[in-house]
Amino acid sequence: MVPRNTPLKPAWIEDPPAAGSYRALFKWGDPARVKHPDQRLVRLLQGQLGLSEAEWRRPAAGAMDAIASIPPSRLAAAHVQALTAIVEAPNASTASMERLRFGVGQSAEEIWQLRAGELPPAADLVLHPRHREDVIRIVAYCHRENIPIYPCGGGSSVTRGLSPVRGGVSLVLRTHMHRVLRFSETNQTITVEPGLDGPHYEALLNDAPRRLHARRAYTGGHFPQSFEFSTVGGWVAAMGAGQESTYYGDMADLVVALEMVSPSGVLRTREVPASATGPCLKALATGSEGAYGVLVAVTLKIFRHQPANRRRFSFIFGDWDRAVTAVREISQGEFGRPSVLRLSDPEETDTALTLYGVSGTPLERLIRLRGLRPGRRCLLLGRTDGEKGLARHVHRCIRRVCRRQGGVYLGGYPVRRWEHGRFSDPYMREDLNDFGIFIDTLETSVSWEHLAPVYQGVRGYIKSRPRTLCLTHASHFYPQGTNLYFIFIGRMGSLEAFRGFHGGIVERIRTCGGTLSHHHGVGRLLAPWMPAYLGPAGMGVLRALKQHFDPRNIMNPGGTLGLD
């Protein structure tokens, strides 16, 4: 027997995936970057999931095999030639790996299939449009010739939103379409092309005095976990919400205007703060996931960047009910909002305290002395931003609310630990998958009245499966409710078993009163539940819009939003 304090040395894969391998398709982020689980997480999972020391030391199942054979393009040579002429030769490709790579997202189902050596659907042609005019010509040609188009941004979709199930064209917007089209410091807006990724967008705004000739620095305020590898167009198309949406808002709040190229013409909305001219047209494209057209320009709100005013805080509560009361009071207090507010339930709290290195420290002893025991205590992390007086005022009000609910103040250390890994933690997924450990996430929006039944019903379903972790948190807050994020970790025997379990979670969310999605979108993954969720009248509206914008169903066809 190996002592438990002996460091384990799992056979992590260190090398970048080989070009042309299955792993090259599903690897998260930078191909050369890895982030291995530390000893604390390895030991925690070993105990919770029942892995033996030997299982951790076995060679990893890395899915490093080269893809042997990919079906050739089925698109007629005349179409390939005509579409290539639009973007010019270097920006069109029928190469096998190109056709696969831009049609694969980051859903657990896609990753499982690739690890099993199953080929995903491939486009027949990959096009990299250079600008708006290219997109207009491509959409017009494909509409005339009835060729499917699948827009692709950063490729981080977790809802099977990119999959070219009917072949056709993968339209890659991030290659060239990442320019600033207009900047208005007076309006405090910026208009950009959809292929601009998160880091470049934020860096541009932070450095606005030099790069945009602005008087001050700005921030976009949008920081999803996929921030490093997702694009502005993807954020808008999937109705995304970043980790600081409680203060800055989600994409429904941040989009001021947009331009979308559809088979029926170009939809362009005005850059105004509000308009009572019928239903909001920009809302038709925000969240449409490429089913109506291709975004070519987006105008977004921006905010003054004042990181020196930032104030971090964390509290721990004796139980979930008191913690929920605290965050509801914060959300409804009308004293301003924090930028980050993240409440972990007891199971996630005990895991977080282990991973953040709090366990065994004087801070942990303080927590125990206050009677806050494992299995019941709940951790709240947060941060305030904005003008100095506002950030200080909101911080002070939050401390007052939390103290009334028995919260013990832990300072800013746990927040800094969370910030350190907020964008890099997805890299650990490959390592866990290599050792047969499956991890996936579902999230839902709930009203305060429905929070308890959704939380209890979904957790009860997940925990009914033996040796399965369910780490739950809320991280986007409104006066009327919040979201719940269910992260489940376990060992799955087959793809069919995963699909059945995953579907059961979605159904439990729906029947308990949650939404199908809060900020990940629908894609093809959640499409089967859309008719029951929206009802005949709601689906009728979506189908009528589809018929108007895309009468031949060439835009992201094959199940997106449950439309076909």
Secondary structure as GFF3:
##gff-version 3
##sequence-region A 1 564
A	DSSP	alpha_helix	22	26	.	.	.	ID=ss1
A	DSSP	alpha_helix	39	49	.	.	.	ID=ss2
A	DSSP	alpha_helix	53	57	.	.	.	ID=ss3
A	DSSP	alpha_helix	77	87	.	.	.	ID=ss4
A	DSSP	three_ten_helix	89	91	.	.	.	ID=ss5
A	DSSP	beta_strand	92	93	.	.	.	ID=ss6
A	DSSP	alpha_helix	96	101	.	.	.	ID=ss7
A	DSSP	alpha_helix	108	115	.	.	.	ID=ss8
A	DSSP	beta_strand	125	127	.	.	.	ID=ss9
A	DSSP	alpha_helix	132	145	.	.	.	ID=ss10
A	DSSP	beta_strand	149	152	.	.	.	ID=ss11
A	DSSP	beta_strand	169	172	.	.	.	ID=ss12
A	DSSP	beta_strand	180	184	.	.	.	ID=ss13
A	DSSP	beta_strand	189	192	.	.	.	ID=ss14
A	DSSP	alpha_helix	198	206	.	.	.	ID=ss15
A	DSSP	alpha_helix	208	211	.	.	.	ID=ss16
A	DSSP	beta_strand	218	219	.	.	.	ID=ss17
A	DSSP	alpha_helix	232	237	.	.	.	ID=ss18
A	DSSP	alpha_helix	245	248	.	.	.	ID=ss19
A	DSSP	alpha_helix	251	254	.	.	.	ID=ss20
A	DSSP	beta_strand	255	262	.	.	.	ID=ss21
A	DSSP	beta_strand	265	268	.	.	.	ID=ss22
A	DSSP	alpha_helix	282	285	.	.	.	ID=ss23
A	DSSP	beta_strand	294	301	.	.	.	ID=ss24
A	DSSP	beta_strand	303	304	.	.	.	ID=ss25
A	DSSP	three_ten_helix	307	309	.	.	.	ID=ss26
A	DSSP	beta_strand	311	317	.	.	.	ID=ss27
A	DSSP	alpha_helix	320	332	.	.	.	ID=ss28
A	DSSP	beta_strand	340	344	.	.	.	ID=ss29
A	DSSP	alpha_helix	346	355	.	.	.	ID=ss30
A	DSSP	alpha_helix	362	369	.	.	.	ID=ss31
A	DSSP	beta_strand	378	384	.	.	.	ID=ss32
A	DSSP	alpha_helix	388	404	.	.	.	ID=ss33
A	DSSP	beta_strand	408	409	.	.	.	ID=ss34
A	DSSP	alpha_helix	413	421	.	.	.	ID=ss35
A	DSSP	three_ten_helix	425	427	.	.	.	ID=ss36
A	DSSP	alpha_helix	428	434	.	.	.	ID=ss37
A	DSSP	beta_strand	438	447	.	.	.	ID=ss38
A	DSSP	alpha_helix	448	463	.	.	.	ID=ss39
A	DSSP	beta_strand	469	474	.	.	.	ID=ss40
A	DSSP	beta_strand	477	478	.	.	.	ID=ss41
A	DSSP	beta_strand	481	490	.	.	.	ID=ss42
A	DSSP	alpha_helix	495	512	.	.	.	ID=ss43
A	DSSP	three_ten_helix	527	529	.	.	.	ID=ss44
A	DSSP	alpha_helix	530	549	.	.	.	ID=ss45
A	DSSP	three_ten_helix	560	562	.	.	.	ID=ss46
###
